């Protein structure tokens, strides 16, 4: 089959396009060049950790007397309402209910634990910080997160001395030790404790923490005008082949601030010539080549926010997206930038339970800078599409297009969504426009254009585009299957199409859509017995696909298995077929498979 195979390639193109867009700007990840430590346990609402949890008293099924708030709501009702809201992805509402329940029952560890978790994820940092002084036993993930939040909020309120006193007296430990270690020097500097701020990271510590701790130290040395020492630290990071890709731009920016623009340009040029794909390098090179001010050294507050972003990126790379959300919440509290908001929203959407929360944050990303707003809207669209909210996804992609009207990647994403909505004429308008209809257009663009033409019945144009796409990628199973099915189903070039489908199936034998095409090619060539076997296997792989079930019904009919044919056709009507297929199946249930429909006829 081709029509239900089409969304697979479109979705792949959409995800790849969106991922490429979302990756513009962020530096290479340090985990690509250093060994990763084992991931920490996740915060999971209502569940324990991988390490033995503290002993927590069970919540009583009945509180007697039941505590009530000023609105006469019971603690247990608030608790259940909070859990229900969290299960539906409504974190802000859930956090509100749970915090109200915790206020009524502060002696209940489980309520405090869950209320604090929800508050951390929803961004109610002040409530979460209260857990640091709670008189109940909490898990390490919650207790240490609350300690980190408390220190950062003290700093955010301008009381860096209180924050550093807290951190030195009770350092943030696992599983949030890295975030605590990265943010501590910036808070110490703000408190005037330069001895702590400039201390060399413990070389026996977490490798990622050590590397980024040295990077932070170089910036703090620059704040103290110890320029030679700062350059020594940065130079060591750039001279190490494993860490150089991450810190070249930072070193170049340091050189620009020191008035050594030519040296910075040489570093950027050498990295680009060596094949670096980091888009930040090209942007830095373009900026350095123009007259103007170099990038400013981050303030202490900005540096602390950047340290938390670094911790979040690494947590996310270790599949600890909930930890990353907490760190990014703190970064936003210190420095609310469009880039950090975007990263917070994008990270939240990676967790199924946090997707609605991520959508809410992404919607807050302002329209400037345009490229960040466009990336946020693309991420919103991808998330909505994954939830099968197709019209909303398209609206989000089109909004991204308005923010970045010259970006062909966004245009291709919009095309993919238009195709899924069967708005083929609109898709062709974009496909034939100047952004996508270029001399060096990709095979994917050719394929999408061919699929749009085919869907509109413009078969010669479809064949030309699909054939051109196939010449660029002759072994791509989706291209082979689509054009092969077009030829088989139309009866135009059945043998040739069948051979292409066989190649597609050999390349991807687990794809039920391609297996259906193979069975249909066998059916069209009169090989009914083998077609039954092939189509039964296709239905096993795609049991809810109307077209595949319809094809199997036809094959059963042709081998005399009439009752089974009727069962398959009846099943098709339960699978939400389009109007044309529904009408055809209803006729077959009355009249059977007519001779003209049982082709060998196109051969």
N, C-alpha and C positions, 0 to 999 in steps of 0.2 A: 504494500500500500504506500501511497505517497502523502496523502493529506494529513494523517495523524503522525507521520514521521516528520512532517515539516516543523511543528513546534519545537522538536528536539534540537534541530540545528539552529533555529531562531533563538531559542533560549540560550544555547551555547554561545552564539554570537553576542547576545545581550550581556551575558555574564562576563565574557572576556572583555567586551568593550567597556563595561562598567568597572571591572577590576583595573584595567589599564588607566582609566580616567582617575579612579580613586587613588592610584599609586603616584600620580604626579605630585611632586613636592616633597613627600617624606624621604628621608635619607635611607641608604641601604641599611638593612637590619644587622646588628652586631651578632645575632645568633647565627647568621650565615657564615661567620668567620671564626667563631669561638664555640667550644663545646657548651651545650645547654645543661644547666642543672635540672634535676627532676622537677616536674611541675608541682606547685603546691596544691593542696586540696581546695576545691571550690567552695565558695559560700553557697549553700543550697537552702532555700527557705524550707524549714521544717525537717531538715535531715542533719545528721551528724557529719563528722569529718572522717578522713581516712585514719587519723590518729585517734586513740581512745578518747572519747568525749568526756567532759566532766560529768559528775553525777548530777542529774537534773530531776527535781521532783516533778511527777506527773501533774498536769493540770487537772484539778478535780472536775468530775463531770457535773457536779452541782456545787455552787458556792452558796453557803448558808451563813448569814444572809447574803444574797447576791449583791455585790457592790454595784451601784448605779451612779451615772454622772448627772450633771445638772439638767440634762434633757431626758432623764429617766431611762437611759439606755443601759442595759446590763453589761458587765464586763465580758461575760461569756458571749453575748450576742455581738458585741463589738469585735471580739476575737474571731468568731466565726465569719462575720462580715468581712473582716480584714483578709482572712485566708481565702475567702471566695473571690474577693477583688483581685488578689495576687494571682490566683489560678487563671483569671481572665486577662492577665497582663495589665491590669489597672493599678500600677505600682503606687502612684500618688494617693489614690483613694484608699488602697490597702494599707499604706503606711499611716495614713491619717486614722483609720479605724484601730490599727494595732497600737499606735502610740496612745490613743485614748484608753484602750484596754490596759496598757502598761501603767498609765497614770493611776488607774484604779487598783491595780494589783502589782505594785512594785516588788513584792516579795516572791513573785512567780518567775523563776529563771527562764523557763521556756517562752513565756510571753515577752520578757525583756529581750531575749535572744532574737526572736522572730521580728519584733518591732524594730530592733536596731538594724537588722539585716535589710528590712524593707526601707527604712529611713535612709540607709547608706545608698541603696540603689536609686531611690526616688530623689535623692538630693537634699533631704532634710538633715543637713549635717549637724546642726545644733542639737537636734534631738539625739542623733547618733552619738555625739560626743558625751552625752550624759551617761552612757553606758560605761565610760572609763572610770566613773566613780560609783558605779552601781554596787550595792551591797549583796550581790548575788554571784553565783559561780557561772561564768560564761566560757564558751569555747574559745580557743586561742585565736581563731580566725576573726571572731567578733571583738574580743577583748583588745587585741593588738590593733585592729582597724580603728576602734574607738580611740585608742591612745594616739594613733597617728592623726586622726581627725582633730582631736582636741588640741594638739600642738600646732597644727597648720592653722586652725581657726584663731588661736591666740596670736599667731604671727599676722594673720589677715587683719585682725583688729588693731594691730600696731603694738602688740605686747610681745616682741620677740624675746625679751629677757625671760619672761615667764615660760615661753615655749621652749627655749633652749634648756632652761632649768629642768623642765619636765622630761625632755628627751635625754638629758645626761643622767638624770636620776633613775630613769626607767626606760632604757633604750627600746625602741620598737623591735620586737623579735619576730620569729617565724610565725606565720607565713608572709608577713609584710616587712621583713627586715630590710630587703633591698630598697623599697620605697623610702623607709625611714632613714637609711644610710645616705641615700642620694639627696634628700631634702635637708638633712641636718646641717651641712656646711653653710648653706645659704641663710638659714635661720640664725646660725651662730654668727655669721658676718653681720647680719642686721642687728644682732644684740651687742656687737662690738667685741665678741669673743673670737678674735682672729687666730689665736692659737688653735682652737678647735676647728675653725673654718678652713685653715690651711694645712691641717694634718694630712700626712700621706695615707691613702687608703691601705688597709691591712692587705699585704700581697697574698696572704693565705686565704683570703675571703672569697666570696662569690665572684667568679671571673668577670661576669658582666658588671657587677657592682664596682669592681676594681677599675676596670677600663673607663667606665663613665664617671667614676669618682675622680680619676685623674683628669678627665676632660673638664669636669666642674672646677677642679683645683686650678687648672690653667686660667679659667675665666676669673676666678677669685684673685689669683695672683695679679692678673691684669687690673682688676679693681684697685689693688694696692700699689699699682704702678711698678710692680716688680716684673718689668717687661721681659728681661732676659730669662728669668726663671719660668715665666709663662711660656715663652717660646720653646724652651728646653723640653717642657712637658708635652707641648703640642707636637714638636718635631719628632719626639720618640713615638707618639701615636701614629704619625704619618709615615715614619720610616719602617714601621712594622707592616709587612704585606697583608696580614690578617685584619688589621684595624684601619689601614690607610683609606679604604673606600668610604668609611664612615666619617672620617675627620678631615679629609682634604679641603672641603669647602670651609670648615671652621678655621683651619689654619690660614687659608687664603684670605678670609675676612679679617683675621688678626693682622696679617701683613698689610692689607689695605688700610686698616686703622692706624698702622705705624707709618703710613706714607710710602710703602714699598709695593706700589701697584704693579710694577713690572714683574716683580717676583711672584706676586699672586697670579698674574696672567699666565706665567710660565707653568705654574702648578696646575691651573685649570686646563691649559692646552695639552699638557703632557697626559693628564688623566683622560681627556676626551680622545686624544690620539691613540691611547692604549685600548680604546674600545669601551670605556665606562658608559653604562646606560643610565646613570643617575641624572634625571632631568635638572636637579638642583645645580649640577656643574655647569650646564649650558646657560642657565639663568644667571649664575654668578659670573660667568665669563662675559655675557652680554652687558651686565651691569658694570663690571670693572672696566670694560672698554670705553664706557661713556664717562664724561666728566660729571662729577657730583660727589655727594657725601658717601663714604663707605657705610656698611651696616653698623649700627651702634652696638656697643657692648650691652648685653642684657642687664637691666637693673637687678638688684637683689631679689625683688619680688618676682620679676620675670624669670630670673634664673631658677628660683624655687619651683615656679610653675612648669618650666621646661624639664626640670628634674623629675617631676611627677609624670609628665607626658612620657619621658623616657621609660620610667618604671611601668607605665601603662602599656606601652608598645611591647615591652618584653613579656609582661604578664599575658597579654593577648597572644603573643607568639607561642606561649607555653599552654594555650587553651584554658587560660584562667581569665576569661573575658569579664566575669563579675568583679574580680579584683581590679581589672583595668578600668571598669566603669567607676569604681570608688575613687581611684587615683585621679581620673579625669574630672570627676566632680570637684575634687579638691583643687585641681589646676584651674578649672573655670572659676572657682571662688576667688583665687588669687589674681587671675588675669583672664578675663572673659574675651577671648579672641574668636573670630569666625572659624579659624583653623582648628582651635581646640574644641569648639562646639561641634564642628563637623566630625572630628575624630571620636568624640564622645558618642554622637548619634550612630556613626558607622559601627563602632565597637558594640554598642548595645544591640544593634540589629543582627549581629552574628549569633546571639543567644536566642533561641526560639521563645523562651519565656520573657525576654526583654524587648521583643521586636516593636511592640506598640510604644514602649518607652523610648526606643531609638527613633521611631518616626516622629514622636513629639519633639525630641531635641533637634532633629534635622530640620523640622519646620521652623525652628527659631534662628537658623543660620541666615544672616542678613544678605541683602542682594549685592553687597560689595565686600570683598573683591568678587568680581563676577565668576572667576574660575572656581572659587570655593563654593559659591552658591550653586553653580552648575553641578559640581561634584556631589553636593548634598542632595540635590533633587534627583540626580541619577541613582544615588543609593536609596532614596525613598522609593523610586520607581521599581528598582530591583526587589526591594522588600515587599512592596505591594503586589508585584507580579507573583512572587513566591507564595503569597496568600490568596492567589487567584482573584485579586481585586484589579481586574485588567483595565477598566476605564480609568480608575484612579491612577494606576501606574502610567498609563499613556499621558494623562494630564501632567504628571510629574516630569516625565521625559520631555514633553513639549515646553514646560517651564524652564527646564535645563537648557533646551535649545534656544529659548529667547535670551537667556543669560549669556550663552556662548554660541552665537549664531554661525561662527566660522569653524566650529569643531566637527569634523566629519564623523568622529566616533559617536558623538551624541546623535547625529542624524541617523547613523546606522542602528543605534539602539531604538530610536523612535520608529524606524522602519519595521524592526522585528516585532514591536508591540502592535503596530497597525496591521501587520500580517496576521497576528494571532487573533485580532478582532475582525478579520476578513474585510478590512477597509483597504482593498487592493489599489484602487485608483489613487488614494492619498499616498499610499506607500510608493507607487510609481512616480508620483510627483517629486518625492524626495530622491528616489533612486536615479531618476533621469535629470536631476538638478546638478548644478556645478560642483557641489561639495562631494558627491559620490560618483558621478559619471565623468571620471577622469581617465587620462591615458594610462595611468598605472593602477587602476582600480583592482581590488583584490578579487580572487575567485569567489569569495563569500558574497560580494556585491553582485557579481554576475549571477550567482545562484539565486539570490533573493529576487533579483529582477526577473529571472526566468520563471520562478515559482509564482510571482505576481501575474505575469503574462498568462501562464497556464491556468491560473485560477479564474482569469477573466475570459478564458476561451480563445486567447490569441496564440494559437498553437505554433505557427511558424516562428514567431518572435521568441516564444518560450524555448523552442528547440535550439535556436541559435545561441541564446544566452546560456542555457544549460550545457550545451556542447562546448562552448568556450570555457566555461568554468571547469568542465571535466578535463579539458586539455591542460589546464594549469595544475590540476591536482588529479591525475588519472587513477589514483588508487583510493580516493576518498569514498568510503562506502555510502555516505548519504547522497552524494552526487550520482554515483552509479545507480543507486536504488531509485532515485527520483526520476531520472531520465528513462531508465529501463522500464519502470512501471508505466510511465506515460506512453511509451511505445507499445508495451504489452496490452494495456487496458484499452487503448484506442484501436488496437489491431493494425497499427501502421507498420511496425517492424518487430513482430512478435519474437522471432528467433533471436534477433540481435539484442532486443531488450532483455530476453530471458538470460542470455549469456552475461550481460552486465549485472543483472540481479544476482546471478550465481556467484560472480566475483565479489559483490557487496556482502553476500551472506558468508562467504569464505573469510572475508576480512573481519566481519563482526557477527559471529554465529549466535550470539546471545540476544541480539536485537529482534524482538518479536515483530516489529513492523516490517523489517527486511524479510524475515521468515514468511510473513504473510504474502509479501510480493513474490517470493519464490514459489509458494503454493499456488498463487493466482496465475503465475506464468505457466506452471504445470497444467493447471485447469484449462487455460486458454489453448494449450497445445493438445488437449484431449487426454492428458495423462491423469485421469480422475482418481484412480486408486492411490497413486503416490501423492497426489494433491491432498487427499484426505489426511494422510499421515502428516504431511508437512503443515497443513493448516491446524490440525489438532495440537501440534506442538506450539504453533504461533498463539493459539487461544490460551494454552497453558501459561504462556509468558505474558499475555496481555488479555486477561479474562474479561475486562470491562470495556473492551474496544468494540464498538458497534460494527464497524466495517469488517473486522476480522471474523467476528461471529457470523456475519452475513455471508462471507465467502465460504466459511465451513458449511453452512446450511446448503449453499448451492452445490458444493462438492458431494455432500451426503445424498442430495437428490439425484445426482448423476450416477451414483453407484447403487441406486435403488434403496437407500436407507431413508425412506420418505418420512417416517415418524420422527427420526432424529433431525431431519432437515426442518420439519415444522417446529420442533423444540428450539433449534438454533434461531430460526427466524423470529419466533415469539420472544426469545431472549433479547434479540436486537431491539425490540420495541421498549424494553425496560432500561435501555442504556442511553437514552436521550439522543437518538439519531437526528440528523437534520431532516427538514421537511421532505426533501426529495427521496432520501433513503427510506424514511418512514412509509411514504406512499408506495414505493416499489416493494417493500417487504409485505405490506398489507395486501398487495395484489398477489404476491407469491403464496401467501397463506390461503388465499381463496382459489387461485388457479394453478398453483404449482409453478415450476420453472418452465417457461415457454421455450420452444426450440431456438428462437432468435437470441435468447439470453444465455443459452448454454454453450456458447461458441466454442468450438473450433472454427467459427465463422470468419474470424479476421485473418486466418492463415492464408 
